[in-house]
Amino acid sequence: MTIHGRGRSVATGALVGLIGGLAGSWLMNHFMSGVALVTTRGDRRDPQRNKQLIAAAKSKYKEMADPTGEFTEAVARRVFGRELTGKQKAISGPAVHYAFGALAGAAYGLLAEVSPTVVKGRGVPFALALWVAGDEIAVPAFGLGRKPTEIPVEAHAAMFASHIVYGFTLETVRKRALDFVA
């Protein structure tokens, strides 16, 4: 038995939402790289220098606020009883970010099929709710990351903006993907 919402199955909604969530996560990462470049006053005429500046700025932002990395490390300590190596951190942090973004996108896509009000705001309210509930409340409450008061305001602003990018991309790609499966 297939559950349908608005003429399509919720499985279809979840699939296109998952695709949108992956796209949103990818663009969110690139947006943060752009923020890093702008905040370090990069020069578009010198790509090699920009790579160095982006790496330095990403490191700075990770020190200020890296909920995914902190979460991944905390889970590794609790579940496996050990610290992650540098290589494991480099792989697991992005993997968790993309997995969470994809699963959140799938949930959004499923909800969009059941309730049309979910898509109001082009995905932005959903994404901001994820940011508040996840990064700002749940992660620190479970001891999986720093408290919001320990993170600089500019890092909060960058994460706020990056979640707007995620939500808008999620909805835009989800809607376009529906054209291919409908």
N, C-alpha and C positions, 0 to 999 in steps of 0.2 A: 504494500500500500504506500503510495506517495502522497505526502502532504503538499498541498498547493497553496500558494499565496499569490494574489494578483495575477492569476493565469499561468504562473510558472511554478515549478517545484521549488521548495525551500532548498533542496540540494543544489539546484542550479544557482539560486541566490547565494548560497554559501561558497560555491566554486568561484563565481565571478567576484565575490567579496574577497576571497583568498587571493586572487590575482591582483585585485586592487590594493590589498594590504601589503603584498610584496612590493608592488610599484611604489606605494606610499613610503614604505620603509627605506627603499633604495633612494628615493628623492630626498627623504628626510636626512639621510646620511650626507648626501651631496650638498644639501642646503647648509648643514652644519659645517661642512668644509668651506663653503663660501663665507659663512659668518666668521670662521676662523681666519680666512684670508683677509677679509675686510678689517677685522679688528687688529690684525697685525700689519695693516697698511701694505699689502702686497702690490706688486707691479705686474700687470698682465703681459708686459713685454719681456719678462724674464721668467719663463716657465720653471727653470731649474731652481731658482731662488724661491719661487712661489711654493714648490713642493716642500722645500725646507721650512718655509714659514707655516704652511698648512700643518706639517708634522709637529712643529713646535706649538702651534696654537691648539691642535687637537690634544696634545699632551696637557696643555694648560687647562682646557675644558674638562678633560678627564679627571684632573686633580680637583677641579671645582665641583663637577657634578657628572658622574657617570653611573646612572642607576642600573643600566644593564650589566656593566662590568662588575660593579659592586655586588649586585644580586647574584651573578654567576659565581663570583668568588665565595660569597657567603654560603651559597648552596653547596659548593664543592667542599667547603670546610665541614658543614653539618652532615652531608650525606656520605662523603668519602673520607672525612677526617683528615684531610690534608690540603695544602695550598696547591694552586695550579701553577704550572711552569709558565714562563713567558710565552712559549709557543701555544700552549693550551689556552691561555688567556686571549691571545690574538685570534684564535679560531672560535672559541666558545662564546665570547662576548657578542660578536656579530651574528653568530648562529642563533643565539637566544633572542637577539633583537629582531632578526628576520622571522623567526618562528613565532614570536609573540605578535609581531605586526601582521603576519599572515593569518594567524588564528583569530586575532581581533577583527581583521577584515572579513573573515568567513562569518563570524558572529554578526557583524554589521550587515553583510549581504543577506544572511538568513532573516534577520530582523526587518530589513528593508522589504522583503517579500511579504512579511506578515503584517507590518504596520507602515503605511506610507509616510507617516510623520517622522520616521527615523531619518529620512533623507533631507528633511528641511535643514537648511543651513549648509548644504553641500558637504556633509561629513565632518564639518568643523566642530559642532557641539559634541559629537560622539568622540572625536579625537581629544578634545580638551577634557572631557569626562575621564577618558583613559589616563591622561596625564595627571589629573588631580587624584583620581582614585588609586592609580598605580604608583607613580613616581613620588607624589607628594604625601600620600597617606599610607598605603599598604606596605611599600618597601621599607620605609623607616619604622613603621609600627611593628613589623616582624623582625626588626633588627637586621635587615638585609641591605641596608644602605644608610647614608647619613640623614639626619633630620633636616627638614627644610631650612631651619634657622642656621644650620652650619654650612649652607651653600650660598655663595654670593648672589646678589640680586641679578647681576648681568647673566649668570648661568641660568637662573629661573626664566629670565626674559628670552634667552636663546632657546630653551626647551619649550617654552610656551609657543614661540613662533614656529619652531620645527614641528610641533604637533598640529598647528594650523596647516602647514604644508602637507603633512601626512593625511589629515582628514580630507582636505580638498582633493588631493591626488587619489585617495581611496575611492571617493565618490565618483570622480571623473572617469577613472579607469573602469570601475564597476559598471557604470552606466554604458560606457563604450563596449565593454565585453559582452553585455547583454545583447547587443546588436549581432554578435557572431553566434550566439547560442539560441537566440529566439527564432 
